[in-house]
């Protein structure tokens, strides 16, 4: 689920030209990423990313990550010293990354303007969502590429996904963790630390294996609620919640929709009567019922929802918003849902 903000204005032609001159000047004689000043081996590096060809001339030294999920990957790869700024946060930073994150400037809690991004003189730009680097987001990718700033979008938001419609897009094929692992490895290649990428993927795979060892939740139905109480955003079949559900052998009560986060009425939710509610516990304040506390307060007071089995039995699993997005924290979501089902006696 995207952390939406007021669309940033597109820069004027004059400002773009000024930015181009500034970035070009910064690139002359700049740090190539190699300790001895020589060109790093394997660069220029060319990647195919979300339908675009991306060329990175040298390992970035002043990158900007404009979505939290992408930022947490870079921090997990030990690249805080090469981040000039981050933006678009829905949750506290992932545990273990607090110190690294504290040293990186947060240029905006939500989507920043293109001006704020260019003020950091970035040599690389990464995002978790295609809409972040599109019209109505920070700015279209081509705008930054014209300035010589390569851009990268998480494959998890474009491979097997149609973003051409409204909302948060629709899955044409189920998401798998392989897309997240690909993002980790490709970003580690871009920053010339491939061994760190391999190590992080290995660690994530081990956590998935441990969380799902011997579990069977085939008799359990789940509902994933990200945000908003008036017109709730609930998980469709095939995004990050779909990964969690499949790994546990459970059932998502809305597995008949391929929309990433469709808005569905509470009457329909009550009719499907999920056994467990997986609730997003967000720290942002953009919509109604962002925190888990507010969501539970709503569920237990609303005449339609308070009759559901999951509510009457208080079968709630709380997740960060990032754990419900296709990021490395999807593994955290899997661990917590698996633990919750075991606690409720609903998984072998």
MILOMI-818541 format. One line per field, with one value per residue: x, y, z of N, C-alpha, C in turn. Coordinates in steps of 0.1 Angstrom, whole numbers. Each point is the difference from the previous one (the first is absolute). Layout:
REM MILOMI-818541
n.u: c(X,...)
n.v: c(Y,...)
n.w: c(Z,...)
ca.u: c(X,...)
ca.v: c(Y,...)
ca.w: c(Z,...)
c.u: c(X,...)
c.v: c(Y,...)
c.w: c(Z,...)
REM end
This chain:
REM MILOMI-818541
n.u: c(9,-3,10,-12,4,-1,-5,13,2,-2,13,3,-1,-2,-8,-6,1,-4,-9,-2,1,-8,-8,0,-1,-10,-4,4,9,-13,-5,8,2,10,6,6,-12,4,-3,-12,4,-3,6,-9,-10,-5,-12,-8,-7,-10,5,10,9,6,7,8,5,-4,5,-13,2,-10,-4,-11,-5,-10,3,-8,-8,2,-3,-9,-1,1,-8,-7,3,-2,-10,-2,14,-7,-8,-5,-10,-11,-11,-12,-3,-4,13,2,13,3,-3,9,-8,-4,12,-1,-13,4,9,-12,1,-11,-1,-8,-10,-5,-7,13,2,0,-4,-7,-4,-2,-6,-3,-1,-11,7,-11,-11,-5,-10,-10,-5,-6,-10,10,4,-12,-8,0,13,12,1,-4,2,-6,-7,2,-4,-9,-1,0,-12,7,-11,-5,-9,-5,6,-1,2,8,7,-7,0,-13,8,-7,-7,-11,0,2,-8,2,0,8,9,0,1,13,6,0,-12,-2,4,-7,-9,1,0,-10,-6,3,-4,-11,0,2,-11,2,11,-3,-3,10,7,-6,1,12,2,-6,6,10,-3,-2,11,5,-6,3,11,-6,-2,-12,-4,-2,-4,9,-10,6,0,6,0,2,-10,-4,-8,-1,11,0,14,-4,8,3,-1,6,-1,6,-12,0,12,-4,-11,6,10,-11,-3,-1,-12,2,-9,9,2,-12,8,4,-9,10,-7,-9,-9,-3,-13,-3,-11,8,8,-10,-4,13,-1,11,9,9,2,6,4,0,12,-6,11,-3,-4,1,-5,-13,1,10,-1,7,4,1,7,6,2,3,8,4,-1,5,-13,7,11,-7,-8,11,2,8,-10,-10,9,-1,-2,9,6,9,0,13,-2,13,-4,-9,12,2,5,12,-9,-3,13,1,-8,7,11,-5,-4,11,6,-7,1,13,1,-7,9,4,12,3)
n.v: c(-12,9,8,4,10,12,-2,-3,13,-1,-2,12,4,12,-4,-7,10,7,-10,0,14,1,-9,6,11,-6,-5,12,-10,-5,-5,-9,0,1,-8,-5,3,-12,-3,-1,-12,-3,12,6,1,-9,4,-10,11,-7,-7,4,6,-4,10,-7,12,2,-7,2,13,4,-12,0,-5,-1,-12,-2,-8,9,10,-8,-3,13,3,-10,7,7,7,2,-2,-7,3,8,-9,0,-7,5,3,-12,-4,-3,3,-9,-9,6,8,1,-5,-9,-2,1,-5,-4,11,3,1,-11,2,8,0,1,12,2,12,-5,-9,9,6,-13,5,-7,-11,-3,-5,-4,-9,-2,11,-6,1,-4,-7,7,3,10,-5,-5,-9,1,-13,3,7,-10,-9,9,-1,-12,0,-11,-7,-5,-8,-3,-11,0,12,-7,-10,-4,13,4,10,-4,-7,2,7,-12,-1,-9,-11,-2,0,-11,9,-1,-6,-8,7,-3,-13,1,7,-9,-10,6,4,-12,-3,8,-3,-10,-6,-7,-1,13,1,-8,6,11,-4,-4,11,7,-7,0,13,0,-7,8,11,-6,-3,-10,12,-1,10,-12,-1,9,10,8,12,7,8,8,6,11,7,11,-1,-10,2,-11,-10,2,-8,10,9,8,4,0,6,8,2,0,7,5,-1,13,7,9,6,8,-13,5,9,5,9,9,11,-9,10,-7,-2,5,3,2,8,5,1,4,7,7,-10,7,11,2,7,9,0,10,6,-1,12,-7,-11,-3,-2,7,4,-11,9,9,-8,-4,13,2,-11,4,11,-3,3,3,6,5,-4,4,-13,5,9,-8,-7,12,-6,8,2,7,7,3,12,2,-6,9,7,0,-3,2,10,-4,-3,12,4,-8,4,13,-2,-6,9,9,-6,-2,13,2,-9,8,-4,-10)
n.w: c(0,-9,4,-3,-8,2,-12,-3,-1,-13,1,0,-13,5,10,-10,-7,11,2,-13,-1,10,-5,-11,7,7,-12,-4,-2,0,12,-5,12,-7,9,-11,-2,-2,-13,6,4,-13,0,-8,9,-8,4,-1,1,3,-10,8,-8,10,-2,8,-1,13,10,2,2,-7,5,-6,11,-9,4,11,-8,-10,9,4,-13,-4,10,-4,-11,10,-6,13,-1,-9,11,-10,-1,8,-4,2,12,3,3,13,0,-8,10,6,-6,12,4,-9,3,12,-7,-4,-8,7,-13,2,8,-9,-11,-3,-1,-13,4,10,-9,-10,11,1,-13,-2,2,7,-5,11,-4,9,-4,-11,8,8,-11,1,-10,9,-2,2,-10,-13,-2,-12,9,9,-9,-4,13,-6,6,1,-4,11,-5,12,-4,13,-4,-8,5,-10,-3,0,-2,-11,8,7,12,6,-11,-9,6,-10,10,8,9,-1,10,-11,-1,13,-1,-12,7,10,-9,-7,11,4,-12,1,13,-8,6,-11,7,2,-13,-4,9,-4,-12,3,7,-10,-9,8,1,-13,-2,9,-5,-11,7,-7,-5,5,-7,-6,12,-3,2,-9,7,-10,10,-10,-5,6,8,-7,-8,8,1,-7,4,-13,-11,-8,9,8,4,-14,0,10,-6,-11,5,6,-13,3,3,-10,8,-5,-1,-1,6,-11,4,0,0,-3,-2,11,-1,11,-7,-11,7,7,-12,-2,10,-2,1,-8,7,-11,10,-9,6,-6,-2,-13,-4,-11,6,0,13,2,13,5,9,-10,-7,10,4,-13,-2,12,-7,-12,-2,-11,4,10,-10,-7,-4,-9,-1,0,-7,-4,-11,5,-12,7,-11,-2,-5,3,11,-4,-3,-13,12,5,4,-12,1,5,-11,-8,6,0,-13,-4,7,-6,-12,3,4,-11,-2,-10,4,-8)
ca.u: c(-9,9,-2,-3,1,-4,9,10,0,11,9,0,11,12,5,5,13,9,3,9,14,6,4,11,12,3,5,14,10,-6,4,-5,-4,12,8,12,-4,-2,-14,-3,-1,-14,-7,-14,-9,-13,-10,-14,-8,-14,-2,10,14,6,15,7,14,9,-7,-5,6,-10,-13,-13,-11,-12,-10,6,5,13,10,4,9,13,6,3,12,11,3,-5,9,-2,-13,0,-13,-11,-13,-12,0,-13,2,14,10,1,9,14,5,-2,12,4,-10,1,10,-5,-10,-14,-3,-15,-7,-8,7,6,0,12,9,7,8,12,9,10,10,1,6,-8,-13,-7,-13,-7,-13,1,-8,9,8,-9,-8,-8,8,11,1,3,14,7,4,13,10,5,10,11,-1,-7,-11,-3,-13,-1,-6,-12,-11,-3,0,-13,-9,-5,-2,-5,-13,0,3,13,4,-6,9,-3,6,2,13,8,12,11,1,7,14,6,2,12,12,3,5,14,9,1,9,13,2,-8,1,-9,-13,-1,-1,-13,-10,1,-6,-14,-5,1,-11,-13,0,-2,-13,-10,3,-10,-13,-11,-11,-9,-13,0,-2,7,-3,10,-5,11,-3,-13,-12,-12,0,13,9,2,9,-5,6,13,11,8,-8,-2,12,-1,-11,4,11,-6,-11,-13,-8,-4,-14,-1,9,-7,3,14,4,10,-7,-14,-8,-11,-9,0,-10,5,9,-8,-7,10,3,14,3,11,2,14,-2,11,2,8,3,-3,-14,-6,-13,-6,3,14,7,-8,-9,-12,-7,-7,-11,-11,-6,-8,-11,-9,-10,1,13,2,-6,8,7,13,-2,-5,10,12,11,7,14,4,11,4,-4,10,-1,-12,4,10,14,6,-8,-10,5,-4,-14,-2,3,-10,-13,2,0,-14,-9,4,-5,-14,-3,-6,10,7)
ca.v: c(12,12,11,11,14,10,-1,11,7,-4,12,8,-3,7,-7,-13,3,4,-12,-8,6,-3,-15,-2,6,-8,-12,1,-3,-5,-13,-11,-12,-9,6,7,10,-7,-4,-13,-11,-3,13,3,-12,1,-8,1,3,4,4,10,-3,9,-1,7,2,-3,-3,13,6,10,-5,4,-11,8,-9,-7,-13,0,5,-10,-9,6,0,-14,-3,8,11,13,10,3,5,15,3,-10,6,-9,-9,-4,-8,2,-8,-14,-2,-3,11,13,8,3,9,13,8,4,10,-3,13,1,-12,-5,2,14,7,-3,10,-5,-11,5,7,-9,-3,-15,-7,-12,1,-13,1,-13,0,7,13,10,6,2,13,0,-4,10,5,-12,-5,6,13,-2,-6,11,8,-9,-8,-13,-3,-14,-3,-14,-9,-6,9,1,-13,-7,9,10,13,10,5,8,-7,-5,-10,-14,-11,-9,-13,2,4,-10,7,1,14,8,-4,6,14,1,-4,10,12,-3,1,14,6,-8,-8,-12,-10,3,-4,-15,-3,4,-9,-13,2,1,-14,-8,4,-5,-15,-2,4,-9,-14,-8,7,-3,8,-2,2,13,11,12,12,10,14,9,13,7,-7,4,-8,-7,-6,-13,-6,-10,-13,-4,9,-5,-9,-13,-8,-5,-9,-12,-7,-6,-9,5,6,14,0,8,-5,0,13,2,13,0,4,5,5,-9,4,-8,-10,-11,-7,-7,-11,-11,-4,-6,-5,8,13,5,15,9,10,11,12,12,5,5,-5,-4,-13,-4,-9,-12,4,6,-11,-10,8,1,-13,-5,9,0,-11,-10,-8,-6,-13,-10,-9,5,11,-6,-8,9,-6,10,0,14,1,14,2,-5,-15,-3,3,-10,5,-10,-2,-10,-11,4,-3,-15,-5,4,-6,-14,0,3,-12,-10,5,-1,-14,-2,-5,-11)
ca.w: c(0,-1,9,-9,4,-10,-12,0,-13,-9,-1,-13,-9,4,11,-4,-7,10,7,-9,1,14,1,-9,6,11,-5,-5,9,12,5,-8,9,3,11,-5,-10,-13,-3,7,-10,-3,-3,2,2,-7,5,-5,12,-2,-14,-4,1,10,0,11,-5,11,12,6,12,6,-5,8,-1,3,7,11,-3,-7,9,10,-7,-1,14,4,-7,6,-10,6,-3,-14,-2,3,5,-2,1,0,11,6,13,5,-8,4,11,-3,-10,6,0,-14,-5,7,-7,-14,1,-5,-7,1,6,-11,-13,-1,-13,-8,4,12,-4,-7,9,6,-10,0,-12,-1,7,1,5,1,-8,-13,1,7,-10,-11,1,12,11,1,-14,-8,0,-11,4,7,-9,-8,8,3,12,-2,9,2,7,4,-9,7,-3,-15,-6,3,6,-9,7,-9,5,12,12,2,-10,1,-3,-11,5,14,4,7,6,-9,-5,11,0,-11,4,10,-7,-10,7,5,-12,-4,10,-1,12,-3,10,11,-5,2,14,5,-6,7,13,-1,-3,13,9,-6,3,15,4,-6,3,7,3,-9,3,-11,5,6,-9,4,-7,2,0,0,5,-2,5,-8,-12,3,-10,4,-10,-10,1,-5,3,12,8,-6,3,14,1,-7,8,12,-4,5,-11,0,-3,-12,-10,-13,-7,-4,3,11,13,-3,11,1,11,12,-1,-7,9,10,-7,-2,14,1,13,6,-7,-1,1,-1,11,-6,8,-7,4,-13,-2,13,5,-5,10,4,11,-6,-8,9,6,-10,-2,12,3,-12,1,-11,2,13,0,-7,9,4,9,12,6,0,-7,-7,-1,-4,-9,-6,-14,-9,-1,-9,-13,-5,4,8,12,-2,8,13,1,1,13,10,-2,4,14,4,-2,10,13,-1,-1,-13,-9,6)
c.u: c(9,-3,-2,1,-5,10,9,-1,12,9,-1,12,13,7,7,14,10,5,10,14,6,4,12,13,5,7,14,10,-5,6,-6,-5,12,9,12,-4,-2,-14,-2,-2,-15,-9,5,-8,-13,-10,-13,-9,-14,-2,9,14,7,16,5,15,10,-8,-5,7,-10,-14,-12,-10,-13,-12,7,6,13,11,4,8,14,7,4,13,12,3,-4,9,-1,-14,0,-14,-10,-13,-11,0,-13,2,14,9,1,10,14,6,-1,12,4,-10,2,10,-3,-11,-13,-5,-15,-6,-8,8,6,-3,13,11,8,10,13,9,11,11,2,7,-7,-13,-7,-13,-6,-12,2,-7,8,8,-8,-7,-9,7,11,3,3,15,8,5,14,10,6,11,13,-1,-7,-10,-2,-13,0,-7,-13,-13,-3,0,-13,-10,-3,-3,-6,-14,2,4,15,4,-6,11,-4,6,3,15,7,12,11,2,7,14,7,4,12,13,4,4,14,10,2,10,13,3,-8,0,-9,-15,-2,-2,-14,-11,1,-6,-15,-6,0,-12,-13,-1,-3,-14,-11,2,-11,-14,-11,-12,-11,-14,-3,-2,5,-6,11,-5,12,-4,-15,-12,-12,-1,13,7,3,7,-7,9,15,12,8,-9,-3,12,-1,-11,4,10,-6,-11,-14,-8,-3,-14,-3,10,-7,2,15,5,9,-6,-14,-7,-13,-9,1,-11,5,11,-7,-6,10,6,13,2,10,1,15,-1,12,1,9,2,-4,-15,-7,-14,-6,5,14,6,-9,-10,-13,-8,-8,-12,-12,-6,-9,-12,-10,-10,1,12,1,-6,9,8,13,0,-5,11,14,12,6,15,4,13,3,-6,10,0,-11,3,11,14,7,-7,-12,3,-4,-15,-3,3,-11,-13,1,0,-14,-9,3,-6,-15,-4,-6,10,7,15)
c.v: c(12,10,12,13,9,0,12,7,-4,13,7,-4,7,-7,-13,3,4,-12,-8,5,-4,-14,-3,5,-9,-13,1,-2,-5,-13,-11,-11,-9,8,8,10,-6,-4,-14,-11,-3,12,6,-14,3,-10,2,1,5,6,11,-6,10,-2,9,0,-4,-3,13,3,9,-3,6,-11,7,-9,-7,-14,-1,5,-11,-11,6,1,-14,-5,8,12,13,11,5,5,15,4,-11,7,-11,-11,-3,-5,4,-9,-14,-2,-4,10,14,9,4,11,14,9,4,10,-5,12,2,-12,-7,2,14,6,-4,10,-5,-11,5,9,-8,-4,-16,-5,-13,2,-13,2,-14,-1,8,14,11,8,0,13,-1,-5,11,7,-13,-3,7,14,0,-5,11,9,-9,-8,-13,-3,-15,-2,-15,-9,-6,9,0,-14,-7,10,11,13,10,5,8,-8,-4,-11,-13,-10,-8,-14,2,4,-11,8,1,15,9,-4,6,15,1,-2,11,13,-2,0,14,7,-7,-7,-13,-11,3,-3,-14,-4,4,-9,-14,1,0,-14,-8,4,-5,-15,-3,3,-10,-15,-7,6,-4,8,0,2,15,10,13,12,10,14,9,14,4,-9,2,-9,-8,-6,-14,-8,-10,-13,-1,9,-6,-8,-14,-9,-6,-11,-13,-8,-7,-10,4,5,14,1,8,-5,0,13,1,14,-1,3,6,6,-7,4,-9,-11,-12,-8,-8,-13,-12,-4,-6,-5,8,13,4,15,8,11,11,12,13,4,6,-4,-4,-14,-5,-10,-12,3,6,-11,-9,7,0,-14,-4,9,1,-11,-11,-9,-7,-14,-11,-8,5,11,-5,-7,8,-7,10,-2,13,0,14,0,-6,-16,-5,4,-10,6,-11,-2,-9,-13,2,-3,-14,-5,3,-7,-15,-2,2,-12,-11,3,-3,-15,-3,-5,-12,3)
c.w: c(0,10,-8,6,-11,-12,0,-14,-8,-2,-14,-8,5,12,-3,-7,10,8,-8,1,14,1,-9,6,12,-5,-5,11,14,4,-9,8,3,10,-6,-11,-14,-2,7,-11,-2,-3,-13,1,-6,5,-8,12,-3,-14,-5,1,9,-1,12,-3,11,12,7,13,7,-6,8,-2,4,5,11,-2,-6,9,10,-6,0,14,4,-8,5,-8,5,-4,-14,-3,4,5,-2,2,0,10,6,14,5,-8,6,11,-4,-9,6,-1,-14,-6,6,-7,-14,1,-6,-6,0,6,-11,-13,-1,-13,-8,4,12,-3,-7,8,6,-10,-2,-12,-2,7,0,7,1,-9,-13,1,6,-10,-13,1,11,12,2,-13,-9,-1,-11,4,6,-9,-10,7,3,13,-3,11,1,8,3,-10,5,-4,-15,-6,3,6,-11,8,-9,5,12,12,1,-10,2,-4,-11,2,15,3,7,7,-10,-6,10,0,-12,2,8,-8,-10,7,5,-11,-4,9,1,14,-2,11,12,-4,1,14,6,-6,7,14,-1,-3,12,9,-5,3,14,3,-5,3,7,1,-11,5,-10,4,5,-12,6,-7,4,-2,1,6,-3,6,-8,-12,1,-12,5,-10,-9,1,0,3,12,9,-6,2,14,0,-7,8,12,-4,4,-12,3,-4,-12,-11,-14,-7,-2,3,12,14,-4,12,0,12,12,0,-7,9,10,-6,-2,13,2,14,8,-7,2,-2,-2,11,-5,9,-7,4,-12,-2,13,4,-5,10,3,11,-5,-8,10,7,-9,-1,12,3,-12,0,-10,3,14,2,-6,11,4,10,14,8,1,-7,-10,-1,-5,-8,-3,-14,-9,-1,-8,-14,-5,2,8,13,-2,8,15,2,0,14,10,-2,4,16,6,-1,9,14,1,-1,-14,-10,6,0)
REM end
